[in-house]
Amino acid sequence: MKARVTISLKNGVLDPQGKAISHALHGLGFDNVGEVRQGKIIELELGDISASDAPSVVDKMCTQLLANTVIENYSVELLD
C-alpha cells in the first residue's frame, strides 16, 4: 500500500516561492495566471500496515514530521 501526502500553505501564509513562480510565468508571457501557491507531494511506501491502521499512522507521520501544521495543511490519499 502507498500513501500520497499533499502539503500546502494555509490561506493567509505568505508564499514567496509561489510569487516567484507567478513572476516567472508572467515573464514568459503567461499573463492570464493569477495568484500561484506552491506545495509538495510526498509518496510513502507503507510496509506491513493494515488498511484500517494506515490513515492514523500516516496522519501521525504528518503531524510529527512531514507537515508544519501551524502554517501548512495536508491531505492523505491511500493508494493500492
PDB file of N, CA, C and O in Angstrom:
ATOM      1  N   MET A   1       0.853  -1.180   0.000  1.00  0.00           N
ATOM      2  CA  MET A   1       0.000   0.000   0.000  1.00  0.00           C
ATOM      3  C   MET A   1       0.893   1.235   0.000  1.00  0.00           C
ATOM      4  O   MET A   1       1.972   1.248   0.592  1.00  0.00           O
ATOM      5  N   LYS A   2       0.416   2.262  -0.675  1.00  0.00           N
ATOM      6  CA  LYS A   2       1.129   3.532  -0.720  1.00  0.00           C
ATOM      7  C   LYS A   2       0.224   4.632  -0.191  1.00  0.00           C
ATOM      8  O   LYS A   2      -1.001   4.509  -0.185  1.00  0.00           O
ATOM      9  N   ALA A   3       0.851   5.698   0.247  1.00  0.00           N
ATOM     10  CA  ALA A   3       0.117   6.884   0.668  1.00  0.00           C
ATOM     11  C   ALA A   3       0.718   8.086  -0.042  1.00  0.00           C
ATOM     12  O   ALA A   3       1.936   8.197  -0.181  1.00  0.00           O
ATOM     13  N   ARG A   4      -0.146   8.974  -0.484  1.00  0.00           N
ATOM     14  CA  ARG A   4       0.295  10.231  -1.095  1.00  0.00           C
ATOM     15  C   ARG A   4      -0.162  11.358  -0.183  1.00  0.00           C
ATOM     16  O   ARG A   4      -1.358  11.527   0.056  1.00  0.00           O
ATOM     17  N   VAL A   5       0.792  12.125   0.322  1.00  0.00           N
ATOM     18  CA  VAL A   5       0.509  13.254   1.207  1.00  0.00           C
ATOM     19  C   VAL A   5       0.734  14.534   0.411  1.00  0.00           C
ATOM     20  O   VAL A   5       1.817  14.763  -0.128  1.00  0.00           O
ATOM     21  N   THR A   6      -0.304  15.364   0.346  1.00  0.00           N
ATOM     22  CA  THR A   6      -0.213  16.649  -0.330  1.00  0.00           C
ATOM     23  C   THR A   6      -0.193  17.738   0.728  1.00  0.00           C
ATOM     24  O   THR A   6      -1.100  17.826   1.556  1.00  0.00           O
ATOM     25  N   ILE A   7       0.841  18.564   0.700  1.00  0.00           N
ATOM     26  CA  ILE A   7       1.040  19.600   1.706  1.00  0.00           C
ATOM     27  C   ILE A   7       1.018  20.960   1.024  1.00  0.00           C
ATOM     28  O   ILE A   7       1.689  21.168   0.013  1.00  0.00           O
ATOM     29  N   SER A   8       0.243  21.881   1.582  1.00  0.00           N
ATOM     30  CA  SER A   8       0.170  23.238   1.032  1.00  0.00           C
ATOM     31  C   SER A   8       0.109  24.238   2.172  1.00  0.00           C
ATOM     32  O   SER A   8      -0.297  23.914   3.289  1.00  0.00           O
ATOM     33  N   LEU A   9       0.518  25.453   1.868  1.00  0.00           N
ATOM     34  CA  LEU A   9       0.463  26.509   2.877  1.00  0.00           C
ATOM     35  C   LEU A   9      -0.983  26.904   3.153  1.00  0.00           C
ATOM     36  O   LEU A   9      -1.814  26.914   2.245  1.00  0.00           O
ATOM     37  N   LYS A  10      -1.273  27.222   4.387  1.00  0.00           N
ATOM     38  CA  LYS A  10      -2.610  27.684   4.750  1.00  0.00           C
ATOM     39  C   LYS A  10      -2.870  29.051   4.125  1.00  0.00           C
ATOM     40  O   LYS A  10      -1.941  29.807   3.842  1.00  0.00           O
ATOM     41  N   ASN A  11      -4.150  29.354   3.916  1.00  0.00           N
ATOM     42  CA  ASN A  11      -4.530  30.670   3.407  1.00  0.00           C
ATOM     43  C   ASN A  11      -4.028  31.734   4.376  1.00  0.00           C
ATOM     44  O   ASN A  11      -4.110  31.569   5.593  1.00  0.00           O
ATOM     45  N   GLY A  12      -3.513  32.817   3.829  1.00  0.00           N
ATOM     46  CA  GLY A  12      -3.009  33.903   4.653  1.00  0.00           C
ATOM     47  C   GLY A  12      -1.532  33.815   4.949  1.00  0.00           C
ATOM     48  O   GLY A  12      -0.935  34.794   5.398  1.00  0.00           O
ATOM     49  N   VAL A  13      -0.915  32.649   4.707  1.00  0.00           N
ATOM     50  CA  VAL A  13       0.522  32.493   4.913  1.00  0.00           C
ATOM     51  C   VAL A  13       1.227  32.938   3.640  1.00  0.00           C
ATOM     52  O   VAL A  13       0.893  32.482   2.546  1.00  0.00           O
ATOM     53  N   LEU A  14       2.196  33.822   3.783  1.00  0.00           N
ATOM     54  CA  LEU A  14       2.930  34.312   2.617  1.00  0.00           C
ATOM     55  C   LEU A  14       3.645  33.165   1.915  1.00  0.00           C
ATOM     56  O   LEU A  14       4.184  32.263   2.556  1.00  0.00           O
ATOM     57  N   ASP A  15       3.639  33.215   0.586  1.00  0.00           N
ATOM     58  CA  ASP A  15       4.235  32.157  -0.222  1.00  0.00           C
ATOM     59  C   ASP A  15       5.228  32.771  -1.213  1.00  0.00           C
ATOM     60  O   ASP A  15       4.880  32.997  -2.371  1.00  0.00           O
ATOM     61  N   PRO A  16       6.469  33.045  -0.767  1.00  0.00           N
ATOM     62  CA  PRO A  16       7.439  33.675  -1.658  1.00  0.00           C
ATOM     63  C   PRO A  16       7.771  32.817  -2.883  1.00  0.00           C
ATOM     64  O   PRO A  16       8.022  33.364  -3.957  1.00  0.00           O
ATOM     65  N   GLN A  17       7.778  31.499  -2.749  1.00  0.00           N
ATOM     66  CA  GLN A  17       8.047  30.648  -3.913  1.00  0.00           C
ATOM     67  C   GLN A  17       6.910  30.755  -4.920  1.00  0.00           C
ATOM     68  O   GLN A  17       7.150  30.792  -6.127  1.00  0.00           O
ATOM     69  N   GLY A  18       5.675  30.806  -4.432  1.00  0.00           N
ATOM     70  CA  GLY A  18       4.538  30.983  -5.324  1.00  0.00           C
ATOM     71  C   GLY A  18       4.621  32.297  -6.073  1.00  0.00           C
ATOM     72  O   GLY A  18       4.323  32.359  -7.266  1.00  0.00           O
ATOM     73  N   LYS A  19       5.028  33.356  -5.369  1.00  0.00           N
ATOM     74  CA  LYS A  19       5.180  34.663  -6.014  1.00  0.00           C
ATOM     75  C   LYS A  19       6.277  34.621  -7.071  1.00  0.00           C
ATOM     76  O   LYS A  19       6.129  35.214  -8.139  1.00  0.00           O
ATOM     77  N   ALA A  20       7.379  33.924  -6.783  1.00  0.00           N
ATOM     78  CA  ALA A  20       8.471  33.812  -7.752  1.00  0.00           C
ATOM     79  C   ALA A  20       8.016  33.042  -8.992  1.00  0.00           C
ATOM     80  O   ALA A  20       8.365  33.406 -10.115  1.00  0.00           O
ATOM     81  N   ILE A  21       7.243  31.987  -8.788  1.00  0.00           N
ATOM     82  CA  ILE A  21       6.714  31.220  -9.917  1.00  0.00           C
ATOM     83  C   ILE A  21       5.791  32.090 -10.757  1.00  0.00           C
ATOM     84  O   ILE A  21       5.872  32.096 -11.986  1.00  0.00           O
ATOM     85  N   SER A  22       4.913  32.824 -10.083  1.00  0.00           N
ATOM     86  CA  SER A  22       3.987  33.716 -10.786  1.00  0.00           C
ATOM     87  C   SER A  22       4.745  34.750 -11.608  1.00  0.00           C
ATOM     88  O   SER A  22       4.421  34.999 -12.769  1.00  0.00           O
ATOM     89  N   HIS A  23       5.756  35.347 -10.991  1.00  0.00           N
ATOM     90  CA  HIS A  23       6.564  36.363 -11.682  1.00  0.00           C
ATOM     91  C   HIS A  23       7.245  35.758 -12.913  1.00  0.00           C
ATOM     92  O   HIS A  23       7.260  36.374 -13.979  1.00  0.00           O
ATOM     93  N   ALA A  24       7.807  34.553 -12.768  1.00  0.00           N
ATOM     94  CA  ALA A  24       8.489  33.896 -13.879  1.00  0.00           C
ATOM     95  C   ALA A  24       7.509  33.559 -15.005  1.00  0.00           C
ATOM     96  O   ALA A  24       7.833  33.728 -16.180  1.00  0.00           O
ATOM     97  N   LEU A  25       6.315  33.083 -14.647  1.00  0.00           N
ATOM     98  CA  LEU A  25       5.313  32.773 -15.670  1.00  0.00           C
ATOM     99  C   LEU A  25       4.896  34.025 -16.435  1.00  0.00           C
ATOM    100  O   LEU A  25       4.744  33.997 -17.656  1.00  0.00           O
ATOM    101  N   HIS A  26       4.712  35.126 -15.701  1.00  0.00           N
ATOM    102  CA  HIS A  26       4.371  36.386 -16.373  1.00  0.00           C
ATOM    103  C   HIS A  26       5.504  36.813 -17.302  1.00  0.00           C
ATOM    104  O   HIS A  26       5.256  37.315 -18.398  1.00  0.00           O
ATOM    105  N   GLY A  27       6.751  36.613 -16.861  1.00  0.00           N
ATOM    106  CA  GLY A  27       7.907  36.951 -17.685  1.00  0.00           C
ATOM    107  C   GLY A  27       7.985  36.117 -18.959  1.00  0.00           C
ATOM    108  O   GLY A  27       8.566  36.546 -19.956  1.00  0.00           O
ATOM    109  N   LEU A  28       7.400  34.929 -18.922  1.00  0.00           N
ATOM    110  CA  LEU A  28       7.379  34.062 -20.098  1.00  0.00           C
ATOM    111  C   LEU A  28       6.159  34.307 -20.981  1.00  0.00           C
ATOM    112  O   LEU A  28       5.955  33.622 -21.983  1.00  0.00           O
ATOM    113  N   GLY A  29       5.354  35.294 -20.595  1.00  0.00           N
ATOM    114  CA  GLY A  29       4.199  35.644 -21.416  1.00  0.00           C
ATOM    115  C   GLY A  29       2.884  35.020 -20.988  1.00  0.00           C
ATOM    116  O   GLY A  29       1.877  35.193 -21.674  1.00  0.00           O
ATOM    117  N   PHE A  30       2.861  34.304 -19.881  1.00  0.00           N
ATOM    118  CA  PHE A  30       1.622  33.705 -19.378  1.00  0.00           C
ATOM    119  C   PHE A  30       0.909  34.712 -18.475  1.00  0.00           C
ATOM    120  O   PHE A  30       0.897  34.579 -17.251  1.00  0.00           O
ATOM    121  N   ASP A  31       0.320  35.718 -19.111  1.00  0.00           N
ATOM    122  CA  ASP A  31      -0.257  36.835 -18.369  1.00  0.00           C
ATOM    123  C   ASP A  31      -1.605  36.517 -17.731  1.00  0.00           C
ATOM    124  O   ASP A  31      -2.084  37.288 -16.898  1.00  0.00           O
ATOM    125  N   ASN A  32      -2.224  35.403 -18.100  1.00  0.00           N
ATOM    126  CA  ASN A  32      -3.529  35.049 -17.537  1.00  0.00           C
ATOM    127  C   ASN A  32      -3.430  34.337 -16.201  1.00  0.00           C
ATOM    128  O   ASN A  32      -4.453  33.991 -15.610  1.00  0.00           O
ATOM    129  N   VAL A  33      -2.218  34.113 -15.715  1.00  0.00           N
ATOM    130  CA  VAL A  33      -2.032  33.423 -14.435  1.00  0.00           C
ATOM    131  C   VAL A  33      -2.229  34.421 -13.305  1.00  0.00           C
ATOM    132  O   VAL A  33      -1.625  35.493 -13.297  1.00  0.00           O
ATOM    133  N   GLY A  34      -3.075  34.061 -12.358  1.00  0.00           N
ATOM    134  CA  GLY A  34      -3.293  34.897 -11.181  1.00  0.00           C
ATOM    135  C   GLY A  34      -2.347  34.476 -10.070  1.00  0.00           C
ATOM    136  O   GLY A  34      -1.162  34.239 -10.304  1.00  0.00           O
ATOM    137  N   GLU A  35      -2.877  34.386  -8.868  1.00  0.00           N
ATOM    138  CA  GLU A  35      -2.065  34.001  -7.714  1.00  0.00           C
ATOM    139  C   GLU A  35      -1.592  32.557  -7.869  1.00  0.00           C
ATOM    140  O   GLU A  35      -2.339  31.700  -8.340  1.00  0.00           O
ATOM    141  N   VAL A  36      -0.358  32.298  -7.473  1.00  0.00           N
ATOM    142  CA  VAL A  36       0.222  30.957  -7.509  1.00  0.00           C
ATOM    143  C   VAL A  36       0.590  30.570  -6.084  1.00  0.00           C
ATOM    144  O   VAL A  36       1.228  31.342  -5.368  1.00  0.00           O
ATOM    145  N   ARG A  37       0.187  29.379  -5.679  1.00  0.00           N
ATOM    146  CA  ARG A  37       0.578  28.814  -4.383  1.00  0.00           C
ATOM    147  C   ARG A  37       1.295  27.510  -4.685  1.00  0.00           C
ATOM    148  O   ARG A  37       0.811  26.707  -5.482  1.00  0.00           O
ATOM    149  N   GLN A  38       2.425  27.293  -4.067  1.00  0.00           N
ATOM    150  CA  GLN A  38       3.160  26.060  -4.298  1.00  0.00           C
ATOM    151  C   GLN A  38       3.051  25.176  -3.069  1.00  0.00           C
ATOM    152  O   GLN A  38       2.769  25.647  -1.967  1.00  0.00           O
ATOM    153  N   GLY A  39       3.275  23.901  -3.275  1.00  0.00           N
ATOM    154  CA  GLY A  39       3.222  22.938  -2.182  1.00  0.00           C
ATOM    155  C   GLY A  39       4.159  21.787  -2.493  1.00  0.00           C
ATOM    156  O   GLY A  39       5.078  21.909  -3.302  1.00  0.00           O
ATOM    157  N   LYS A  40       3.904  20.666  -1.832  1.00  0.00           N
ATOM    158  CA  LYS A  40       4.743  19.499  -2.082  1.00  0.00           C
ATOM    159  C   LYS A  40       3.904  18.238  -1.942  1.00  0.00           C
ATOM    160  O   LYS A  40       2.890  18.210  -1.244  1.00  0.00           O
ATOM    161  N   ILE A  41       4.359  17.200  -2.627  1.00  0.00           N
ATOM    162  CA  ILE A  41       3.728  15.883  -2.548  1.00  0.00           C
ATOM    163  C   ILE A  41       4.774  14.905  -2.064  1.00  0.00           C
ATOM    164  O   ILE A  41       5.896  14.871  -2.571  1.00  0.00           O
ATOM    165  N   ILE A  42       4.399  14.115  -1.082  1.00  0.00           N
ATOM    166  CA  ILE A  42       5.288  13.082  -0.559  1.00  0.00           C
ATOM    167  C   ILE A  42       4.582  11.747  -0.747  1.00  0.00           C
ATOM    168  O   ILE A  42       3.451  11.573  -0.294  1.00  0.00           O
ATOM    169  N   GLU A  43       5.242  10.805  -1.413  1.00  0.00           N
ATOM    170  CA  GLU A  43       4.684   9.474  -1.591  1.00  0.00           C
ATOM    171  C   GLU A  43       5.422   8.505  -0.679  1.00  0.00           C
ATOM    172  O   GLU A  43       6.652   8.454  -0.662  1.00  0.00           O
ATOM    173  N   LEU A  44       4.654   7.747   0.069  1.00  0.00           N
ATOM    174  CA  LEU A  44       5.197   6.815   1.048  1.00  0.00           C
ATOM    175  C   LEU A  44       4.820   5.387   0.678  1.00  0.00           C
ATOM    176  O   LEU A  44       3.655   5.107   0.398  1.00  0.00           O
ATOM    177  N   GLU A  45       5.778   4.498   0.672  1.00  0.00           N
ATOM    178  CA  GLU A  45       5.516   3.075   0.515  1.00  0.00           C
ATOM    179  C   GLU A  45       5.334   2.536   1.928  1.00  0.00           C
ATOM    180  O   GLU A  45       6.267   2.544   2.731  1.00  0.00           O
ATOM    181  N   LEU A  46       4.133   2.072   2.223  1.00  0.00           N
ATOM    182  CA  LEU A  46       3.830   1.581   3.565  1.00  0.00           C
ATOM    183  C   LEU A  46       4.054   0.075   3.594  1.00  0.00           C
ATOM    184  O   LEU A  46       3.563  -0.653   2.731  1.00  0.00           O
ATOM    185  N   GLY A  47       4.788  -0.377   4.580  1.00  0.00           N
ATOM    186  CA  GLY A  47       5.088  -1.803   4.714  1.00  0.00           C
ATOM    187  C   GLY A  47       3.894  -2.582   5.220  1.00  0.00           C
ATOM    188  O   GLY A  47       2.813  -2.540   4.630  1.00  0.00           O
ATOM    189  N   ASP A  48       4.092  -3.277   6.292  1.00  0.00           N
ATOM    190  CA  ASP A  48       3.061  -4.160   6.850  1.00  0.00           C
ATOM    191  C   ASP A  48       2.091  -3.397   7.732  1.00  0.00           C
ATOM    192  O   ASP A  48       1.984  -3.665   8.929  1.00  0.00           O
ATOM    193  N   ILE A  49       1.387  -2.449   7.138  1.00  0.00           N
ATOM    194  CA  ILE A  49       0.373  -1.682   7.860  1.00  0.00           C
ATOM    195  C   ILE A  49      -0.971  -2.059   7.273  1.00  0.00           C
ATOM    196  O   ILE A  49      -1.144  -2.035   6.055  1.00  0.00           O
ATOM    197  N   SER A  50      -1.917  -2.403   8.118  1.00  0.00           N
ATOM    198  CA  SER A  50      -3.237  -2.774   7.613  1.00  0.00           C
ATOM    199  C   SER A  50      -3.948  -1.549   7.052  1.00  0.00           C
ATOM    200  O   SER A  50      -3.658  -0.416   7.436  1.00  0.00           O
ATOM    201  N   ALA A  51      -4.873  -1.791   6.145  1.00  0.00           N
ATOM    202  CA  ALA A  51      -5.630  -0.697   5.523  1.00  0.00           C
ATOM    203  C   ALA A  51      -6.404   0.087   6.569  1.00  0.00           C
ATOM    204  O   ALA A  51      -6.615   1.288   6.403  1.00  0.00           O
ATOM    205  N   SER A  52      -6.827  -0.558   7.631  1.00  0.00           N
ATOM    206  CA  SER A  52      -7.589   0.144   8.667  1.00  0.00           C
ATOM    207  C   SER A  52      -6.687   1.010   9.545  1.00  0.00           C
ATOM    208  O   SER A  52      -7.140   2.022  10.081  1.00  0.00           O
ATOM    209  N   ASP A  53      -5.421   0.629   9.699  1.00  0.00           N
ATOM    210  CA  ASP A  53      -4.485   1.403  10.523  1.00  0.00           C
ATOM    211  C   ASP A  53      -3.762   2.492   9.743  1.00  0.00           C
ATOM    212  O   ASP A  53      -3.278   3.458  10.333  1.00  0.00           O
ATOM    213  N   ALA A  54      -3.684   2.348   8.436  1.00  0.00           N
ATOM    214  CA  ALA A  54      -2.894   3.258   7.611  1.00  0.00           C
ATOM    215  C   ALA A  54      -3.267   4.729   7.778  1.00  0.00           C
ATOM    216  O   ALA A  54      -2.368   5.557   7.927  1.00  0.00           O
ATOM    217  N   PRO A  55      -4.564   5.096   7.758  1.00  0.00           N
ATOM    218  CA  PRO A  55      -4.870   6.529   7.886  1.00  0.00           C
ATOM    219  C   PRO A  55      -4.320   7.155   9.163  1.00  0.00           C
ATOM    220  O   PRO A  55      -3.767   8.254   9.118  1.00  0.00           O
ATOM    221  N   SER A  56      -4.458   6.487  10.281  1.00  0.00           N
ATOM    222  CA  SER A  56      -3.983   7.075  11.533  1.00  0.00           C
ATOM    223  C   SER A  56      -2.458   7.081  11.605  1.00  0.00           C
ATOM    224  O   SER A  56      -1.876   8.006  12.171  1.00  0.00           O
ATOM    225  N   VAL A  57      -1.803   6.072  11.045  1.00  0.00           N
ATOM    226  CA  VAL A  57      -0.338   6.028  11.046  1.00  0.00           C
ATOM    227  C   VAL A  57       0.225   7.162  10.185  1.00  0.00           C
ATOM    228  O   VAL A  57       1.157   7.851  10.599  1.00  0.00           O
ATOM    229  N   VAL A  58      -0.338   7.355   8.992  1.00  0.00           N
ATOM    230  CA  VAL A  58       0.150   8.410   8.106  1.00  0.00           C
ATOM    231  C   VAL A  58      -0.174   9.783   8.696  1.00  0.00           C
ATOM    232  O   VAL A  58       0.629  10.710   8.586  1.00  0.00           O
ATOM    233  N   ASP A  59      -1.343   9.918   9.318  1.00  0.00           N
ATOM    234  CA  ASP A  59      -1.689  11.172   9.975  1.00  0.00           C
ATOM    235  C   ASP A  59      -0.667  11.516  11.054  1.00  0.00           C
ATOM    236  O   ASP A  59      -0.260  12.670  11.192  1.00  0.00           O
ATOM    237  N   LYS A  60      -0.262  10.519  11.805  1.00  0.00           N
ATOM    238  CA  LYS A  60       0.744  10.732  12.847  1.00  0.00           C
ATOM    239  C   LYS A  60       2.079  11.163  12.233  1.00  0.00           C
ATOM    240  O   LYS A  60       2.758  12.036  12.774  1.00  0.00           O
ATOM    241  N   MET A  61       2.456  10.551  11.103  1.00  0.00           N
ATOM    242  CA  MET A  61       3.683  10.948  10.406  1.00  0.00           C
ATOM    243  C   MET A  61       3.617  12.422  10.007  1.00  0.00           C
ATOM    244  O   MET A  61       4.590  13.164  10.139  1.00  0.00           O
ATOM    245  N   CYS A  62       2.450  12.822   9.519  1.00  0.00           N
ATOM    246  CA  CYS A  62       2.271  14.205   9.065  1.00  0.00           C
ATOM    247  C   CYS A  62       2.394  15.192  10.214  1.00  0.00           C
ATOM    248  O   CYS A  62       3.097  16.196  10.101  1.00  0.00           O
ATOM    249  N   THR A  63       1.718  14.912  11.312  1.00  0.00           N
ATOM    250  CA  THR A  63       1.719  15.861  12.425  1.00  0.00           C
ATOM    251  C   THR A  63       3.056  15.901  13.162  1.00  0.00           C
ATOM    252  O   THR A  63       3.409  16.920  13.755  1.00  0.00           O
ATOM    253  N   GLN A  64       3.803  14.789  13.126  1.00  0.00           N
ATOM    254  CA  GLN A  64       5.070  14.756  13.848  1.00  0.00           C
ATOM    255  C   GLN A  64       6.271  15.180  13.010  1.00  0.00           C
ATOM    256  O   GLN A  64       7.280  15.623  13.559  1.00  0.00           O
ATOM    257  N   LEU A  65       6.177  15.049  11.668  1.00  0.00           N
ATOM    258  CA  LEU A  65       7.363  15.340  10.861  1.00  0.00           C
ATOM    259  C   LEU A  65       7.076  16.004   9.515  1.00  0.00           C
ATOM    260  O   LEU A  65       7.697  17.013   9.181  1.00  0.00           O
ATOM    261  N   LEU A  66       6.159  15.461   8.756  1.00  0.00           N
ATOM    262  CA  LEU A  66       6.046  15.847   7.350  1.00  0.00           C
ATOM    263  C   LEU A  66       5.476  17.236   7.123  1.00  0.00           C
ATOM    264  O   LEU A  66       5.883  17.917   6.183  1.00  0.00           O
ATOM    265  N   ALA A  67       4.541  17.673   7.964  1.00  0.00           N
ATOM    266  CA  ALA A  67       3.899  18.976   7.765  1.00  0.00           C
ATOM    267  C   ALA A  67       4.063  19.830   9.016  1.00  0.00           C
ATOM    268  O   ALA A  67       4.020  19.331  10.141  1.00  0.00           O
ATOM    269  N   ASN A  68       4.250  21.111   8.798  1.00  0.00           N
ATOM    270  CA  ASN A  68       4.243  22.074   9.893  1.00  0.00           C
ATOM    271  C   ASN A  68       2.800  22.558  10.018  1.00  0.00           C
ATOM    272  O   ASN A  68       2.378  23.465   9.301  1.00  0.00           O
ATOM    273  N   THR A  69       2.056  21.954  10.923  1.00  0.00           N
ATOM    274  CA  THR A  69       0.616  22.195  10.993  1.00  0.00           C
ATOM    275  C   THR A  69       0.254  23.603  11.453  1.00  0.00           C
ATOM    276  O   THR A  69      -0.917  23.979  11.414  1.00  0.00           O
ATOM    277  N   VAL A  70       1.224  24.374  11.879  1.00  0.00           N
ATOM    278  CA  VAL A  70       0.964  25.777  12.233  1.00  0.00           C
ATOM    279  C   VAL A  70       0.698  26.582  10.962  1.00  0.00           C
ATOM    280  O   VAL A  70      -0.177  27.448  10.942  1.00  0.00           O
ATOM    281  N   ILE A  71       1.453  26.295   9.904  1.00  0.00           N
ATOM    282  CA  ILE A  71       1.320  27.084   8.673  1.00  0.00           C
ATOM    283  C   ILE A  71       0.906  26.260   7.453  1.00  0.00           C
ATOM    284  O   ILE A  71       0.662  26.824   6.387  1.00  0.00           O
ATOM    285  N   GLU A  72       0.825  24.931   7.593  1.00  0.00           N
ATOM    286  CA  GLU A  72       0.529  24.085   6.443  1.00  0.00           C
ATOM    287  C   GLU A  72      -0.697  23.209   6.686  1.00  0.00           C
ATOM    288  O   GLU A  72      -0.965  22.776   7.807  1.00  0.00           O
ATOM    289  N   ASN A  73      -1.433  22.961   5.600  1.00  0.00           N
ATOM    290  CA  ASN A  73      -2.498  21.961   5.571  1.00  0.00           C
ATOM    291  C   ASN A  73      -1.949  20.731   4.874  1.00  0.00           C
ATOM    292  O   ASN A  73      -1.007  20.821   4.087  1.00  0.00           O
ATOM    293  N   TYR A  74      -2.536  19.588   5.164  1.00  0.00           N
ATOM    294  CA  TYR A  74      -2.144  18.383   4.443  1.00  0.00           C
ATOM    295  C   TYR A  74      -3.361  17.510   4.222  1.00  0.00           C
ATOM    296  O   TYR A  74      -4.335  17.560   4.974  1.00  0.00           O
ATOM    297  N   SER A  75      -3.282  16.706   3.169  1.00  0.00           N
ATOM    298  CA  SER A  75      -4.317  15.711   2.913  1.00  0.00           C
ATOM    299  C   SER A  75      -3.611  14.409   2.566  1.00  0.00           C
ATOM    300  O   SER A  75      -2.504  14.408   2.029  1.00  0.00           O
ATOM    301  N   VAL A  76      -4.273  13.303   2.884  1.00  0.00           N
ATOM    302  CA  VAL A  76      -3.690  11.980   2.674  1.00  0.00           C
ATOM    303  C   VAL A  76      -4.591  11.199   1.733  1.00  0.00           C
ATOM    304  O   VAL A  76      -5.811  11.163   1.894  1.00  0.00           O
ATOM    305  N   GLU A  77      -3.957  10.574   0.743  1.00  0.00           N
ATOM    306  CA  GLU A  77      -4.667   9.698  -0.192  1.00  0.00           C
ATOM    307  C   GLU A  77      -3.997   8.333  -0.119  1.00  0.00           C
ATOM    308  O   GLU A  77      -2.792   8.220  -0.345  1.00  0.00           O
ATOM    309  N   LEU A  78      -4.756   7.310   0.189  1.00  0.00           N
ATOM    310  CA  LEU A  78      -4.210   5.956   0.230  1.00  0.00           C
ATOM    311  C   LEU A  78      -4.377   5.318  -1.146  1.00  0.00           C
ATOM    312  O   LEU A  78      -5.448   5.395  -1.748  1.00  0.00           O
ATOM    313  N   LEU A  79      -3.315   4.689  -1.637  1.00  0.00           N
ATOM    314  CA  LEU A  79      -3.298   4.075  -2.962  1.00  0.00           C
ATOM    315  C   LEU A  79      -3.053   2.586  -2.845  1.00  0.00           C
ATOM    316  O   LEU A  79      -2.415   2.126  -1.898  1.00  0.00           O
ATOM    317  N   ASP A  80      -3.550   1.845  -3.792  1.00  0.00           N
ATOM    318  CA  ASP A  80      -3.313   0.377  -3.779  1.00  0.00           C
ATOM    319  C   ASP A  80      -1.949   0.033  -4.303  1.00  0.00           C
ATOM    320  O   ASP A  80      -1.589  -1.143  -4.362  1.00  0.00           O
TER     321      ASP A  80
END
